[in-house]
Amino acid sequence: MIKKALTQFPVCDAHCDIALDVLIRRERGEHCVLDERHYTRLYAGGVRLQVIAIYVEAKDKPHKAFEKTVLQLAAILNDLKESSKFYLVKTRADLDIFPKEEQLGVILAIEGAEFLEKSIDMLAFIHLLGVRMIGLTWNQSNRFAHGIDDAVSGRGVTPDGEALLRRFKQYEMILDVSHLSPASIRDVLRLYEGPIVASHCGIRRVYDCPRNLLDSDIAAIAKRGGVIGIPAFPSMLADKGASIDSFVEHLKAAISIAGADHVGIGADFIDYLKPLIAEGLAGEEWRVPESIRIRNFESAAHFAFLPEALGKHAISENVVKKIMSENFLRFFRTALPEIE
């Protein structure tokens, strides 16, 4: 029954960094990058709704953050316009056709708000272009909040960050707490009344990694109606020897804390960046050492290997459906704006 459920129901993946791949390839003269480079892998894995995040590499922050953000956004929007396989999701109504036959929905997100440091008024521009989810920081702290690189300081959201959160509310932005310091997460939960999600965070009780969430934060996010997306990024799953079973252990722990209605997938697969890393076109921050790779679970196509792993852990078909798509679908159907 588990295997049937996973092949029958679509996957909603709350995090990937495909935008950078699209930008680099389009700058080299390629077109239809989503269709030609990404569709087969995603579709084979059952993905029907994909959050694509725009991430500015560390070397370009903060001074080039706005420029690099807009370039990636333009690249992904131009590629979507050329695509016959992908469609942009901006409103709740756009999800009414989910899952669209043989097509994939895309929700646009941004990791780190450095692009707004010169003026938070630019949020109107970003929203107009279709971005619906933003995280205040990546690992590094910025004008608005402190990231996990600054976790020991105990500092959280800044006064400028509080002003930005008020602006987020006006535009019904989804706030992603991934990469925030624990203090920033607590501040966000206290200050922001809009929709909150952890798109790609592991569980600290399973593996004590700074990027992973504490039980108290998981419970608070779930209480707010949010969803915790469990990543397949190996360095967030285990100290060494991470496997698909490690991924499932994080899923199970999240369910035990948040409940089965508040856990999903934010895989953070980056297999498609390997050729660009090899050519020096993508930064070293993307490199995953061979020694910690998760064999048979490092690509969206590998969602096909989940049935056996979930079956081994006696996860019911009903819970499988929730994890794979239903929880994030429910969240986005209430968190996205009704109109553009």
N, C-alpha and C positions, 0 to 999 in steps of 0.2 A: 504493500500500500504506500509506503514511503516513496519508493521509486516512481510509482504512478503519479503521486502528488507533485513531485518535483518536475516531471516532464509535462504535466498538465497545466500547472500554474506558472505565471510569468514571474520574473525576478525584477525587483526594484533595487538598484544599487545606488547608495547615497553618496558615493565619492569615487571620482577618478580625475586624472590630470591630463586628459586627452587634448585640452585646448593648446597646451605648449607644443605637442606633437603636430597639431594642425597648423599652428603659426609657422614653425620651422619649415615644414614641408611646403607650405604655400609660398614662403619666401624663396624657396628653391625652385618654384615654378610648377609645383604639383597642384592639381585641382581635384575636387570630389574626394578629399582625403578621408572623410568619415565613411563614405561608401566603399572606397577602394581599400582602405587600410584597417578599418575598424568594424565594419558591419558584420562580416562573417564570423569573427571571433565572438562578438557580443551576442549575436543572434543564436549562434550554436549553443551558448551557455544559458539561453533562456531569458536574457536581459531584454526587457521591453520598456523600462523607464530608467534612464541613466542621468544622475547628477554629474555634470561636467564642471569642474572647478578651474578657475583661473588662478594660477600661482606665479608670483614674481620671484625669480631666483634671488638668493641672498645678496649676490654681487650687485644687483640693481636696486636694492632698497636702501634708503627711502627715496633718493633723488630721482630715479627713473621709474618709480612705482606707477605713477599715473600713465606715463607713456607706454610702458610695457603692458599694463592692464588693458588699455584701449586697443593696442595692437592685437593682443590675443582675442579680445572680444570681437574686434572687426573680422579677424580670421575665421573664428568659429561661426559668426553670423553669415559671412559670405559663403562658407562651406555648407551651412544649412540651407541657404538659398539654392545652391546647386544640387542639393541632395534629393534623391528620390526615395531614400530609406529612413531618414530621420526627420522629425518635426519638433519645433520649439514649443514647450509648454510654459505659458505665462500666467494663465488663470485657471480657476477651478473648472471652468467649462472645457478647457483643453484636455482635461483628464476624462471627460465623459466618453471619449472615443478610445480609451485605454482598455485593453491593449489593441492598438490598431493593427490590422492584419499585415504581417510581414514588415512592420515599421517600428521604429524605436522613438519614444518620446525623450526629449532632453530638457532638463531644468538647469539653468545656469547659476553658478555660485562663484564667489571670490574668497580666497584664503588670505586674510590679512587686509586691514583697512588703510594701509599706508597710502593708497591712491587717493584718499580723501584728506590727507594731512594739510594740503594747501587750502582746501575749501570743502567743507562738508556739503555745500550747496551742489557739488557735482554728483551727489547721490541721486538727484532728480534725473540727470542725464543717464546714469547707469541703469536706473530703474526703467526708464523709457526704452532702453535697448534690450530689456528683458531679463536682467539679473534679478533673482528672487531670494537668494540666500547669501549671507556674508558672515565671515568670522572676523572678530576684531583684530586678532593677531594670527600670525603663524607662530613658530617657536619664539622669535625675537619680540621683545617689547617694543611698543611704538607710542605715538602721541596719545593713543586712546586707552590702552590697557597694557598689562604685563602678561607676557607669555610664559611658557613653562621654563624657558631658559633663565627666567628671573624668579622662579618659584620660591627659592629660599628666602627672598626678601619679604615675603608676605604681602606684597603690594598688589593691588587689583586694578579696577577701572579708575581712570583719571577723571578730573572734572570735564575735560574735553570729550572723554568717552561718554560721560553721562549726557552731554549735549547731543552727541551722535546717536545715542540710544533713543532719545526723544524724537530725533529725526527719523530713525528707523521705524518707529511706531507710526508716523504719519504715512509712510509708504508701505506699511504692512510687510516689512522685510522679515524673513526668517533668520534668526540669529543662531549661528553655529558656534558652540562652545569648544569645539576641537582645537587643540593647541593652546588654550588659555591656561594661565596659572590657576591653582585651586582658589586663590583669593579672588581672582577675576571672575571665575565661575560663580562663586558665592555672591559677588557684587551684581553680576548679570541677573542671577535668579531673583535678587532683591529689587533691582532697579527696572528691569524690562518686563513689561506686561504682554508683549507680543509673543509669537510662537518661538519656541526654543527647541533646538535639536543638537545632538552630538553625532555628527555625520559619520565619523570614523575614529572611534575610541575603544581601546580594550578595557579590561577590568583589572583594577589594581590588585584585588585579592588573589587573582589567578597568577599574575606576573607583575612584580613591583617595578614597573616602568613609569617614569614621570609623565609620559603621554597618556597613561591609562587613568581611568576615573575611579575616585573613591566611592565607597558604597553610599555615603550620604548624598553625594552629588547625583549619582544614578537615581536614587529614590526621589530626589527633588525634581529632576528632569521629568521622570515618569509622572509624578504628581501634577506637573504642569501640562500633561498631555503630550510630552515630547517622546521621541524615539531615539534609542542608542544604536547606532550602526556599528557592528563589529567588523574590524579590519582584518585582512589576510596578510598584512605587512609583517614579515617574520620577526623583526626586532621588537614588535609590540606584543608578540604572543608568548615568547619564551626566551630564556637566557641562551639556550642553544638547542638544536634539534627540534625546532618548531615543525609542526605537521598539520595536516587537515584536522586531526584530532585535537590539536591545541586550539584551533579556531572554534571547534565545537565546544570545548571546555569553557571558552570565554562566552559563547552563546548561552550555555547552561547557567553560568554564574550570573549573567545579566538577567536572565529570566527569573532566577531565584530572588533577585533584589527588586527588579522593576516590575515583574509580572510579564506574562507571555504577550500582552498587548503592546509592549513598549520596547521591543527588541527587533532589530532588522540587520541588514548588511550594508556596510560601507567599505567595500573590499580594498580600495586603494591599490589595485594592481597597476604595475608600471612596466610590464613585460615589453610593451610596444615602444618604450623609450630606449631599449638596449642598443639598437643600431645608431641612434643619435648620440648616445653616451660614448660609444666606441669611436665615433667620428669627432668627438670633442664639441658637439653642438648642444649638448645638454650637460649641465653642471654635475660635479661629482656628488652633490647631495642626493642625486637620484640612484647612485650605484648601490646595488645590494650584493655583498660579498657572496661568492659561490658557496662558502661554507655554511651560510645560514638560509639559503634558498629553500623554499617549501616545494619539494618535488610533487608534481601533479596537482598543485593548487597555487599557481602563480599567474593565472590568466583567466579572464572572464569565461573562456571556453571550458575551463576546468570546474565550473559550477556543476557540470555533469557528474563529477566524482563525489558530490555531497550526499547522494542517496545512501550509499553504503555507510558513510561515516555517521550520518544521522541515525540510521537504523541501528547501528552498533550501540548508540547511546539511548535507544528506546524513546526517541522524540516522536510524539504522535503526529499523524497526518494533519490534524487541525492546527497544531502549533507550527508545523513546517510551513503551511500556507501563510500563516501570519508573519513568520520570519522572512520568507522569500519575497513577499510583496504586500500583503494586506495591511500590515502596520504602517509602512511608509505611505502607502496609497491613502489610507485613512487620514494620516497626518497632513499630507499635501492637499487633500480635498477640503480641509478646514483652514490650513495655514496660507495657501495661496490667495491672492486677491480675487474677488468676484469679477472685477472688470480690470482692464489694463490701466 
